[in-house]
Amino acid sequence: MRGKPGAESGLSTRAAAHLAAMAHARGLLAPLDDGQLRERGLDAGQVGSRTAAGLTNAVPHEGSRSIRQILRANLFTLFNAVLGGCLVVVLLVGDPRDALFGFIVVANVAIGVVQEFRAKRILDKLAVLHAPKARVLREGAWQELAVRAVVHDDVLVLRTGDQVPADARVLSADGLELDESLLSGESDSVSKAAGDDVLAGSSIVAGSGTARVIRVGAESYANKLTAEAKRFSLVNSEIRNAINRIILYITWALLPIVLLTVNGQIQARGGWGPALASGQWKGAVVSAVASIVAMIPEGLVLLTSISFALAAVTLARRQVLVQELPAVEVLARVDMVCLDKTGTLTEGPIVFDAVHPLGETAPPGWEGALGYFAADGNANATAAALRPAFTGPTTVRPVLVVPFSSARKYSGVIFDGAAPYDDAGGGAASDVPAADRAGWFLGAPEMLLNPQADGHRHVLAAAAELAAGGLRALLLVHTTSPSAVDRASAGNLPDQLAPVALLTFREKIRSDAATTLSYFREQGVCLRIISGDNPRTVAAVARAVGFADVVHGYDARDLPEDRAGMGEVLEREHVLGRVTPEQKKSIVLALQQRGYVVAMTGDGVNDALALKSADIGIAMGSGAAATRAVSRLVLLDGQFSRLPAVVAEGRRVIANVERVANLFLTKTAYAVIISLVIALLLWQYPFLPRQLSIVSSLTIGIPAFFLALLPNKRRYQPGFLRRCLMFSVPAGVIISVCILCVYGYSRAFPNPALDPAAQIQAGQTATTIAVLLVALWVLSALARPFDKWRALLMSVLILALALILAVPFARAFFALQVPGGPLLVVTMGVVVLGCAAIEILYRFLKKRGAVSERE
């Protein structure tokens, strides 16, 4: 395998200490002889001592994120800290009815935890489904056991179709070949001999052998490679980042605002001494909490979580697992997709392509010979690919079989042309007349032919031309030489080999790959194919999926080491081969450095670091467990064509959340302004927390929920927060002026018929009505264009407001007193002027493109 990057640098201190402890324990064990192990393996005592020392193949959290990680990600957020603190204060010193906003905190955490726990369960089930078994030699007998139970120095038996459970050193090999594509990205099989190392995660594609385990668990190369990738980190979500930035700014401003607000509320209640003596300080604290809650767009956080969760449910029905909710949004922002070839664009195993005859008449029996090669139980992956086209046993029995070897790169069989096929095997070579024997050899053309022979040059040239097109070419040759058996038995090729046909093989390209890549091109997304395979092979696959201009591909061994130079190469080169796992990660980082939002697809352990470093990693459901664990999206059925649906869902979420974010941030803007002005004027705060709950529910929360579910195909446009602030800040200023005008009038011109408490309640009610009506106009502007459903929604909201004011129980619960006389007239006049100002603002920003109607 090319390049085994040192992954130790990515290990955490805890993991490094664990590896050091394992190394120490291994050093205390008595050395064992390979010969002794080859005969009997480990005994029960040796297994027990290794298990007690922790030298087992168990890897903690090997399938997916732990419950602890999921809870930590959803609980310990700045949003929860601020609102959770406010909730505790209200429950300690205020009326529980003012703690309604606490449900938003609980709901937001619950949605995130439930969705991610659901994803964890699916991944863990998937890991169990794909978990291989291990065969080991213990006390002279072969045993089959769980991969976790393998210990250091165990002797593994390796057979075709098995997956290597732990890093091991080969003790014996019979035509042993491994597919290391999950680790290296190279689809070509690698031959192994005694003394060679085999790595966990590799698959046996031909031959058999035994191997001694030399590294287990976290020590294995695959686990070291993914150690850094397994570190938990949040996906880079623009929506979440914008909301967190707003909350961060508000948090920094909270201390001075809270101090000003508390002081203002204390002073409005007669000063510190009387307030502390009378207990009115509790009302001041609750008012301060009301101002804080109003400033934080708590509903936006909840609504965003709900939107992401509903999108995740929709995608789950389409076999797309969303591990972290904001991942839905990120793919809609992607402008660069990096694609692994093996397992992503292709389905892994090579498939038979075509027969290219080399003569006008092929000798009889050539199809039967190919059928024999294909049916061989120890056939390598290439020969096995012949089975669909050449089935059934040959009608004659073999006299001599030459097994495939990577060293000689061919296999052969010599048949007794006269005797019928016998399942028990052929007779001795001396029993069959030499004239009746037909020999067939299948392998690499350059190993079977002599380039100096006139009749062979054109065959080798044809094979080279096919290989240049990305196809793997094998040659079938035929001989009737009487000395064929003797020469083949001695390890030599027979004389008089006649080329019969060139057989070509190709990787099976996913049927949906070309269509999906075409969709991304139409959407303006750049594409790069990065693979550990031969650049020519990668280029051939690339041409088949739409990269028409690619000829040879770029050899990643020539990539500059610095990211700036690498980025320049990546701007002009779209298809790269011979890419190592660390280079894949560097490629992703280099593209990000040039301003791209990068998605990475893959299925192998070699892709894990790049998948984790990308803005969004997308894994195939049939890929390595570590790869699925670090990816944000998993295509459970491996269908590449699922990605356009993910993009569409992400666009709908982004466009609709941006629309409703204007509602929430408008509230944040006027809440900050009101808090500061009220504190400076030493007025009592014009709202109770429960009254703000009405405003939030009727003008933002309920309508935003429905607006967020609407279809929306608008392409992503960067600048989410900037556009929102261009509308919400001026709109917040307009509403603030309305609040101050109404509340100021109620204070300046009190109703003599009301006592002070009722007068304050009337002023709060008038202010609440003013905010509700102007905010509803903001909603009506952002909900355009209107249809019958939007009109119905607005009508229901207005009716709900009327019922709250009309029903005595509702008025009492929310502490509302319907204003009358001049205060009501002033309130309505201010509302009309406020709505007109909002309309002018909306039309002005629409012309400038800062707000847009639904697409």
N, C-alpha and C positions, 0 to 999 in steps of 0.2 A: 504494500500500500504506500502511496506517495505521501510523504510528509505526515508526521505524527506530532502535531503541535503540542507544546507543553501546556496542558490545561491547569497545572498545579497553581499557576499564578492567579487563577480565578477562584481558588478555594477560599472559603471563609476560615477564620481562625479556629472555629469549632471543628470544622471538617478536617483541617490540617492536623489538629491534635488527635482526632480519631484515627487518621491514617498513620500518624506517628506511633500511636498505641498498637495498631495492628502490626506495623513493622517490628516493633519491639517484641510482641508476642511471637511473631514468626521466627525471630532470632533465637528464642529460647527453646524451640522445638529441636528434637534430635534429627540430624540429617537422615534422609531416606535415599536408598539406592534406586535408580530408575529400573534396573533389572528386577529387583524385588517387587517394586510396585507393579511392573508389567505382568507379573505372574499372579499376584493375589490382591493387589490394591491395598487399601487401608483396612485395619481391623477395628473392632468396636471401640477399643481403648483409645486408639489414635484419633478416631472420629470424635469421641467424647472430649479429649483434651483440646482439640482444635475448636470445637463448639464452645467450650468453657472459656477459651482465650478470645472469643469473638471473631474467629477467622472463618466465618460463614459467608454465604453469598447474599445474605439479606441486605436490602438497601431501604432505609426509612423513607417514606413518602415518595416511593418510586413511581406511583401512578399519577398523582395530581396534587393540587394544593391541599394543605391540611385545614381542618376546621378552625384551628387557631389562626391561621393566616387569613381565612375568609372573614372571621369575626373582627380581627384587627383592622382589616382594610375598610370595613363598613362601620365600625364603632368609633375608632379613633380618628375623627375628622374635625376640622376646625368648625364646621357647621354644627356638628353635634355638641362640641364643647361649649359654644356660645349659647345656643338655644337650650341645651341641657342645663347650663348654669342658671339661665333665666327661669326655667321650669322649676328648679329646686327653690329658688327665691320666692316665686309666687306661691308654691305649696306651703312654704314655711310661714310667710307673713301675710298672704293675701287670700282672696276668695278663690276656691278651686274652680269656679266657673270661668275665671280669667286664665286658666291653664289649658284652654282648648288647643293652643298651638302645640302642646306636647304630643298630641296624636300624630302630628306631621313628622316629628323626630322618630317616633316608634315605627310609623309606616315606612319611612324612608330606609331605615336600617333593615326592617323585615324584608322589604322587596329585594334589596341587594343580597342579603344573606341567603334567602330562599332560592333565588335564581342561581347563585354561584354554587350553593350546596347541591342543587339539582344537577348542574354541570359536572360537579365532582363525582356524584353517584354514577352518572352515565359513563364518565371516563374510567372509573374504577371497574365497572362491569365490563367495559371494553378491554381493559387490561387483563382481567381474569379470563375473558373469552380467548384472548390471543396468547395467554401464558403458555410457554412450551414446557415440556418435561425434560429431565436430564437422565441419561443412563450412565451409571458409574459402576466400577468394579470394586467390590468390598468383600474381603474374606474369601476371595476366589470365585465369587458369584456376581453376575450382573444384576443390578437393581435399578428400577426406575423410580425416581423421586422428584419432588418439587425443586425447582431451580434454587429456591432459598436455602434448601438443605445441603447443597453442595458445599464442601469445605476445602480449605487449602490442602493441596497434594492429592486430592481425589483423582482417580484415573477415569477419564471420560471415554465412552465409545462414541465415535462419530460416524454417522451413516447418512447416505443421501437423503435430503429432505429435512435433516435436523437443523436446529439453530444452536450455535455454540453458547452454553450458559455462562461461562466465565473465561477469562483470559487463561490460556493454557499453552504448554509446549508439546509439540508432536513427539510421541514415542515411536509410533509406527504408522506407515501410510501406504495405501494401495490405490494409486491414481486419485489421491485426495485433492479436491478443488473446492475453493470457497468463493462465495459471493460476498464481498465486503462493501457493497454499495451503500448500505445504511450508515457505514462509518466513513467511507472515503468519497462516495458519490460516483465511483467508477463502476460501470456495469460489467466490465470484463472480469471473468473468473480468474482467481489466483491459485496456482498450484502450490501445494505444501508437501514438504518432505520431513523426515525425522530431524528434529532439532529446530524446526521453524516454529514461530509463535502463531497461534490463532487467537482472535479477539472476540470477546463476548458480543453478541449481536450479529455475527457473521452467519451465513447459511451454507450448509454443505450441498453443493450442486452436482458433485460427481465423486465416486470412489468412497473409501471408508478409511478409518484409522482409529488410533487411540492417542490420548493426550493427557498430560499431567497438569493439573490446575496450579498456576503460579501466582495468580492475583484474583482475589474475590471481592464481592461487594463494592464498596466505595473505591477500592484500589484499582478496579478495572479501567481500561482506557476509555470505554464508553461513558462510565460514570464520572471520570475526571473531566472528560470533554463537556459533559452537561452540568458539571458542578456550578459553574458560573451562571449558566442559563437558568438553573433552578432557583436562583435567588429571586424572591418575589419583588415585583415592581408593578406600579399601576400603568395602565395604558395611557398614552398621551392624548387626552380628549380635549379638544378646543372648548367645547361647551363646559365641561367640568372645570377646566383651567380658568375659564372666564368667570364662572360662578365663584370658584375659590378665591380668585383675585379680588372680586368684589367684597367677599366676606372678609378677606385679609385687610383690605383698605378700611372697611367698616370697623373691624376689630381694633385696628390701630387708633381709629378715631373714637372708639367707645369710651375709653377712660376719661378723656376730657369732657366728652358729651354727657356721660353718666354723671360725672361730678357736677357739671353745670345744671343738668336736669334735676338731680336730687336737690341741689341747693335751691334751684328755682322753685321746685315744688314745696320744699320746706318753707321758703320765704313766702310763697303764696298762701301758706296755711298759718301764717303768723310768726314765723321765725323758728330758730332751732330750739330755743328753750321751751316755748309753749308746745311745739310739735312733739318734742321728746316727752314732755310731761303728759300730754293728752293722748299719746299713742298715734297721732296723725302722721308720724313719720312712716308708718306702714303704708298709708295711702300714697305718700310721696315715692316710696320704693316701688310700689306697684305701677305708678305712673311712669317711673323711669324704665321699668321693664317693658311697659307698653310701647315706649318710644324705641327701645332696642329691638323688640320683636317687629315693629313696623319697618325698621330700617333693613332688616335681613330678609332677602327674598326666599323665605323658607318654602313657600309653595312652588317656586321654580325648581328647587332641588327635588322636591317630591314628584312634581310633574315630569321632570326630566327622567327620573328613575322609572316612573310608570311607563313613559314613552319607550324607553330602552327595553323594559321588561316585556311589554306587549310585542315589540319588534322581535325580541328573542324568542317568544312563544311562536310567532308567525314563522320565523326561520327554522325553529325546531321541527315544525311540521314538514319542512322541506329538507330535513336531514342535515341541517347546519346547526352545530352546537356553539352557542355563544358563552364563553367562559367568564367574561367580564363585560358587564352591560354596555359601557361606552364604546366597546369595540365595534358595535353596529355603526356608530357615527364615524369612526376613524376611516373605515374603508371607503366611505363616500367622499372623504377628503384626499384620498390617495391619488398622487399623480405619477407614481413610479411603482411598477410591479416587477419584482425580481422572482424569476421562476427557476426552480430546480428542474432538471430534465427527468431523471430516473424516478419513477413513482409519482410524478406530478403531471408532466406532459405525456409520459409513457406509462404503461402499466407494468413495467418491470421486466418480466421474462421476454426473451426474444421470440419471434414467430417466424415460421417459414415464409419466404417471399415467393420464390419462383425457381424453376429449373431452366438452365440455359444449355441446351444440347451443344456438343462440340463436334458432332459428326452427322452425316446424313442418316446413318442407321446405327442405333445403339445396340450393343450386344445383348442377347436375351438374358433375362434374369436381373437386370439392373434395378428394377423397381422392388423386386424381392429382397435384393441386398440392402437397399435403403430401409425396407421394412424391418430387416433384422437389426440394423444399427439402431433404429428408433425404438424397437421393443426391448433392447438390452436393459436389464435391471440396473446396471451401473452406467447407463448412458449419461453423458454430461448434458448441460442445458441446451446446447446447440443441437446435438443429435436427437434429444427428446422432442425438440420442436418439430421434427419430421413426422411425429406420430399421427397428427390429423390427416396428413396427405398420403402417408404410406403406412397402411395398417395391415395387421395379420402377419403370421409367421411365414418365412420362406418355405418352399416345398422341398428343399434339400437340407441335409444336416451339415453343420460345420465340422470340418476336419481340424481346423486350427483357428483360434481366435487370438487376435493381437489387441489387447485392451488399450484404450486411449491413454496417452500420457502427455502431459503438458510439455515435457522435455522434447518428445519427438513430434508432437502436434498432429498426430494422426492415429486412427485405429484401423484394424483390418480383420477380414474373415476369409477363410478359404473353405469352399464347399466341395463336398463330394457330389458331383453332378448326377450320378447314377442312382444313389441310394435315397429312399424316401426320408422325410424329416422324422427324427426320432427325439421325443422329449427327454429321453434318458441320456442323450448325448451321442456324439459321433464315434465311430470306431477309430482305431489307431491309424496314423497317417500311412503306415506301410501296408495296410489292408486295402487301400484305394489306389487304382491305377492313376498315375500322374496325368495321363491324357484326359481323364474325366474330371479333373479339378478346375474350378474357376475361382480366382482370387479377386477380392474387391477391397479397395482401401479408400478411406474417407478422411480428409484432413486439409491442412493449410496447403494451398497450391505451391507455395515456394518450397515446402518440405517434400512434396511428392514428385516435383518435376525438376529437370535439369535446365537451368536458364541458358546453357550453352547449346542445347539441342535445338535444331531448327524447328522441329515440330512442336516444341514446347513454348517458344518465345511468345507466339500470339496468344496462347492460353494464359500465360502469366500477365501479359499486357491487358487482356480482357478482365482478368481478376483484379488487377490494380485499378482499372477504370471503374469497376463496380464498387471497390472499396472507397475510392475517392468520392463516390456518391453517397457515402455513409452506410453502405450495406456490408454485411459480413459475408465473405465468399468462402465456401468450401469446395473442394474438388473431389469428384468421384472418379477413380481410375480402375482399370480392369487388367487382369493378366491371366494368361493360360500357361505361363512358363512352368516346365516340369520341376524346376528347382525352387519354386515359390515357397513351398513349405520349409525346405531346409534353410533358405535365406531368412525367412520371417522368424523361424525358430531361433536363429542366431542373432536376432535383433536388427537385421538389415532389410532394406526394401528389395522386393523381387525385381528381376530384370523384366524388360519388355512391358512396362506399364503404359497402357493406352488411355489417354484422357477420354472420359465418357460425357461428363456434364459438370458444369459449374452450378452449385446450389447457393442461392443467396438468402440471407436472413436479415431481418430488420427488427427493431424494437417496435412493439405494438403501441401505436400512438392512440391516446384516448380520443374517442370519437367526437367528444365535445370540445376538445382543446382549441381547434382552429376557430370555431364559431365564437367561443368565449374570448379569445384574444382579439378577434375582429371587433367585438363589442367594446373592449377597452380602448382599442385604437380610435374608434368612432367617438368615444367620450374624451379623447385628448389625453389618455393615460399612456405614458412611456413604458416600454417593455424591455427587460433584459433577461436573457437566459444564462444562468451560471451553473456549471456542472463540473463534477470531478472527472468526467469522461473525456475521451479523445476529442479535440476541437473539431475534427472532420465529422465524427459521428454526431456531435452536438449540432453542427451546422446542418447536417442532413435532416435531423429532426426539426430544426428551426425552419427550414424551407418548407417542410411538410405542413407546418402550422401557420404559415403566412409570412415568414421572413424571407421574402423573395430575393432580396439583394445580397444575402449572406452567401459567401463562397466557401471559405475555409474555416471561419471561426478564429477567435483570438486565443493564443496559448497563455494562460494566466501565470505561467512561470516567468513570463516577461513583464508582468505588471510591476510598476514602481512600488516601492515600499511606503513612500509617504502618501498621505491621503489626498493631498492636493494634486499630485501627479496621477494618482490612481483615478481621481475624479475626471481629469482631462481625458484619459483613455476611455473611461466609461461613457463620456459624452459622444464619442464617435464609434465605439465598438458595442454592438448589441448582443453578441453571442460569444461566450467565453467558456473554454474547456480547461481541464487540468486545474480546477480551482480547489484549494485546500479548505478545510473547515474554518480556519482562522482568516483566510482570505475572503471567504463569504461574509464573515462578520465585518471585515474591513471595507468590503465593497458597499455594504449597507451603510456604514458610518460615513464613507466618502460621499455617497449620494445625498445623505442627510446634510452633510456639511455644505453641499451645493444648493441646499434649500428645498430638496424634494421631500415629500411625505411618502415614505417607502413601505410597501407591503412585500412580504417574503412568503413564498409557498415552499413546502418541502415535506418529506416524510421520513428522512433518515436522521440518525444521531448526528451525522456530519452537518446537518442543517440547523441544529438546535441553537447554537450561538447566534447565528444570523437571524433566526426566527425571533429570538428574545430581543435582539438589538433593534429590529425593525419597528416602525411605528405600529404595525400590526402583523402578527405572525399567523399564517393559515396552514394547518396541518391536515394531511389525509388520515381518515379514520383507520386505515390499515397500516399506518406508519408505526414507528417506534413509540413506545409508551412515553419516553422522555420528551420526544418531539411534541406529542399531543399535550403533555403537561405544561409546556412552556408557551404554547400557542394561545392566541386569543380566540380564534375561530377554528373549529374542527369540522371538516366535511366528512360526516359519518359514513356516507356511502361512497366517498371518494369521487363524487361527480363534480368535475371542474366547472360544469355549467351552472352550478349553484351560485357562483359569485355575482353575476348580474343582479340576482334577486336581493343579495345582501346590499349591493350598492343602492338599489332602489329603496330599500327600507331605510338605509342610512340617510339618503337624501330627504326622504319624507320626514324623518325625525329631526334633522338639522333645520330644514326650512320651517317646519311647524313650531319647533322649540324657539327658534329665533323670533317668530311672530309673537308667541305668547310671552317671551322674555321681555318684550317691550312693555307688557302690562305689569309684570312684577318689578322691573327696574324703575318704572314710573312711580310705583308706590315707594320704593326705596328712596328715590330722589326727594319726593315731597316729605317723607318721614324725617330724613336728615335735616332738611330745611326747617321744618316745623319745630323739631327738637331744639335746634340752635336758637331760633327766634323766640320761642316760648321761654326758653331758659334765660335769655338775655332780658326779656320783658318781665320776667318773674310772674308769668301767668300760670294758672293751673292748667295741666295738660288737657287738651280738648277732647280726648278719647279715653275710654276704658279699654283694656285689652280685648274684652269680649265684643265691644263695638267695632274694633278693628277686625275682629274675626268675621263680622257681617260684611264689611267692606271687601276683605280678601276673598271671601267665599263667592259673593254675588258678582263682583266685577272682575275677578281674576281666576280663582281656583276652579269653580264649576265650569264657566265658559271655556277656560283654557284647556281643560281636560277634553272637551269635545273638539275644540279647534286642533288640538294636537293629534287627533286621530284621523283628520281629513287626508285624502290623497294629495300629494304634492311632488311634482317631478322636477322642481327647479334645481339646476346644477349648483353644486357647492361654490360659494364665493367667499374668499378669505375676508377676515375683518368682522367677525360676528359681534364682538364686544363693541367695536367702534360704531358700527351701524346702530346697534341698540341704544348706545348712549346718545347718539345724535337725535334720536326721537325722545327717549325717556327723560333725559335731563330737562329739556325745555317743557315737556308735558308736565313733569313734576313741579317745575317753577309755576306754571299756570295754576295747577291744583293748589299749590301752597298759597298763592295769592288769594284764591277763592276761600280757602280755609281761614286765613287770617282776616279777610274782610268780614265773613259771616260771624266768626267767633269774636272778633274785635267789636262788631256792632252789638252783639249780645251782651258784652261786658260794659260797653259804653252807654247803652240804653236799656237798662234792665227793666223788666216788666214789674211794676209795683205790686201787682196782684199776686206775685209768687214769692215764696220765702227763699232765702239764699240757696238752699240745697236744690230746690226745684228750679231756680233760675240757672244754676250750673248745669243741671240735667237738660233743661231746654236748650241751652247753648250747645251742649255736646250733641244733642239730637239734631239741631239745625246744621251743625258742622258735618255730622255723619251723613245727613241727607244730601248736602252739597257735594261732598266727596263722592258719594254713591252715584249721583246723577252725572257729574262731569266724567267720572271714571267709566261709567257705562257708555258715554260718548266716545271715549278713547277706545273702548272695546269695539264699538260699532265701526269705527274707522279702520281698525286693524283686521276686522273680520270680513272686509269687503273682498270680492263682490258678493252682494247679498243674493240669497236664494230662499226658498220657502223654509228650509231648515234653520238657516241663520235668523230669519225673521221670527220663527217660532221660538228659538233660543232667547232672543232679546225680549220677546213678549213674556216668556216664562220668568225671566229674571226681574222684570219690572213688576209683574204680578207678585212675585215672592217678596219684594220690597214692600209693596202695599200691604200684604198680609202681615208682615212683621210689625208694621206700624199700626195695623187695625186690630190685631188680636191682643187682648190684655195680657195673657200669659207671656207672649213673646216680648211685649214691651217691658214687662216687669223683669224678665230674665236678662234682657240686654240693657236694662236701665235706660230706657228711652222715654222722652216726654215730647209729644208732638207740639211743635211751636205754633203760635198763632199770631194774629195781628201783624204789626210792622215787621217783626222778625221773619215771618214766613214770606212776606213780600220781598224783603231784601234778599233772603235766601234764594228765591226763584230768579230774581234779577241777576244775582251773581252767577247762578247756574247757567243762564242763557249766555252771558258774556263769556264764561269759561268754555262752554261748548263751542262757541264761535271761534275762540282763540285756538282751541285744539284742531278745529277743522282747517283753519288757515295754515297751521303748522304741518298737518298731515299732507295737504296738497303741495305745499312748498317742498317738503322732503321727498315726496313721490316724484316730482319733476327732476330732482337731483339724483334719484335712484337709491336714496338711503332707506326707503321703505318700498315694498313691492306687494302687489296683490297675489293671491294664490294662483299657481300655474296648474 
